[in-house]
Amino acid sequence: MNQPKISIIMGSESYMPIMNQAAEIIKEFGIEFEISIVSAHRTPKRMVEFAENAHKRGIEVIIAGAGGAAHLPGMVASISPLPVIGVPIKSSNSIDGWDSLLSIVQMPGGVPVATVAVNGAKNAGILAVQILSVLDKSIREKIINYKENLAASIINK
């Protein structure tokens, strides 16, 4: 296995069905990734260790899914120098995902988190690939082909 470039993390195993959407689209582009459970509230030391060391391990983009109070993306972004994409999750303890969305999108100045729609892990995966494409022309070509195929699939319907 090659070195993962994207790390997909989430606050709870129950978010796996949503976060797997990011994994599936990243696989389509042939990019190595890792996926794990890292909870800002239940495993704070693990979260800090992850955020401090992800870039040292070769990770280039982090996708963080969180529900409820949704602190994971922001806390990781406050520590890591890497771009973080937050995925608000409509979870059993959320208010239709709105609390999660607002928690992730309303970051203070100096601590940005790119945020996708509630349960929008597929778009988070595409955005992570697009970020990598800035410095990798082969990935950029795959993005161009993906968008062309997306357009063609609509036109053909």
Secondary structure, 3 states (H helix, E strand, C coil): CCCCCEEEEECCHHHHHHHHHHHHHHHHCCCCEEEEECCCCCCHHHHHHHHHHCHHHCCCEEEEEEECCCCHHHHHHHHCCCCEEEEEECCCCCCCCHHHHHHHHCCCCCCCCEECCCCCHHHHHHHHHHHHHCCCHHHHHHHHHHHHHHHHHHHCC
